Every structure is written in structure tokens, then in C-alpha cells.
Amino acid sequence: MIAGGRFGTNDLERAKPFYDAIAELTGAKLVMERPDLLAYQAEGSSIFLIGRPFAGGASAGNGNQLTIEAKSREMVDAVHAKAIELGGADEGRPGIRGDDPDGFYGAYFRDLDGNKWVIYRFGPA
């Protein structure tokens, strides 16, 4: 149903190393680079755009978040750790959410502009 998502940034040059590192850990690649926009995509996946807003300054949405489906719990841990290492904010450490130990395992973080992400693995480790 959803073919992609976009977050705004006020500093694309600062955002690029952050997203390059997250993309590398998740198997995504930089598929388009313009002076105002970067696009990342993993094979068979939706496209993600980070760029300067069309009008005005970028601001993080209240209640907005994008989601990354991880191939393993180790990927959840690695992406969350890398995001924090690169200056992102911790919004929820990696762990099981709910009562099922083989259920939802996720972590939450914000990028350098305050945009919220969740990375998760559903199912056994």
C-alpha cells in the first residue's frame, strides 16, 4: 500500500553520513542524490527520502514515525546503537515489547532532526 516515506532535514550534509550508516546496516543503498534530497532503498522495499522541505524549515512531526523491518534481533541492536553513536536520540532501548518472548522485538530512536524511527523484528530471534 505505501510506496515510500519522507522526512525533512534542515542540514542535508549533516544528515547524509547518519543515513548512509543506517542504510549500510539495513541493506539499503543510496539510489538518488540531489542537492536537496537523498533517496535510500533496499531491494524489494519501499523508498525512503530525506530532504529539505519544499517550503519553510523542517520540524519533526508529533506522532509521526517510520519503521524498518529488521532481519534479526542483532540488526535491531546494531542499528539502534549506530543511531545513538552518530548523535541520534534514544527513544526506547532494544527489547521485547509485550508478553511473547518470540513476538515484537524493537528499538526506537530519533535522527539528527528529531524524526522518530522504530526498527523491529517480529518472531523468534
N, C-alpha and C positions, 0 to 999 in steps of 0.2 A: 504494500500500500504506500509506504513512504519511500521515496527515492533518494532522499538526502536531507541534510540539515546544515544550518549555517549559524555561526556565532560571529559577533562583531569584535574588532580589536581597534584600539587607538594607536597601536605600535606594532605593525606587521613584522618589522625587522626583529623585534624582541620576541614575538610570538613564534616565528619560524623555527628556531632551534628547539623550543619546547615541543612543538608539534612534530618536528622531524624525529625526535627521540621517542615520542609516544607511538608514532607510526611504525618505526622500526621494530618496536617490541610487539606490536599487534599484527604485523604482516602487511600493513598498508604502505602505499607508495605515494609520493608527491606526483600527481598526474597533470597538474596545471599550476603554473606560477605566473602571475601578472603583478605589476607594481602595486595593485590594490587588493589582491586576492590570492589565496593559496587553496588548492583542492587536493584532498587525500582520498584514496580509495584502496580497499583490499579487493582481491579478485572475488567476484560474485557478490560483492557487498554494496551497500548504499554509499553515496559520495558525501564527504564532509567538506564544507567550505569555511574558511576563516578569513575575514577581510574587513576592510574599512567600510563603515556604514555608508549608505547612499546619501544620507543627509544627517548632519549633527554628529555628536560624539557617541561612541559605543558605550553601552552600560549593560551589566548583567541583568537578566530577567529574574523577577521574583517568581519562583515556582517552575522555572524552566530548567531542563537538564537534557543532555543527550546520553545515550547508552552505548557501551561497547560490550559485545558478547565475547568472552574470553574462551580460549580453547582448553584452559586448565586453571586450577586454583593458583598455580605458580605464576601464570601470566597475570592474574588479578594482583597478586602480591608485588610482582615486578613493576607493573605499570603504575600502581599507586605509589610505590617507593620512588620511582623515577620522577613522577609528577611533583612530589614533595621536594625531592633533591633539587629540581630545577626552579623552585620558587613557588610552586602551586600551594594551595591551602588544603589541609586535611579536613574533610567533611564527614569522615567515617572510616575508621581503620578496617582493613580486610577481616572478614569473618563471616560466620554463618548467621543468617537472619532467619528467625523463626525457629521452630522446634525440630525440623527434619535435618539430621546431620548430612544427608545426601541431597538436600534441597538447595536453596539460594545461598551462594557464597559471593559476597560482593564487597566493594570498597567505593568510597565517594571522595572526590577531590574537585577543587576549583582551579581553573587555569590562571594565567597571569593577569587576565582581565576580569576575573571573578565569575566566569561562566562555569556552571556546575556539570560534572560528569559522574556517571556511575559505570564501573566495569564489573561484570558478573560472570559467574559460571553456575549454571543450573544443572544439578546432578552430581553423582559421585566425583570425588577428586580425580 
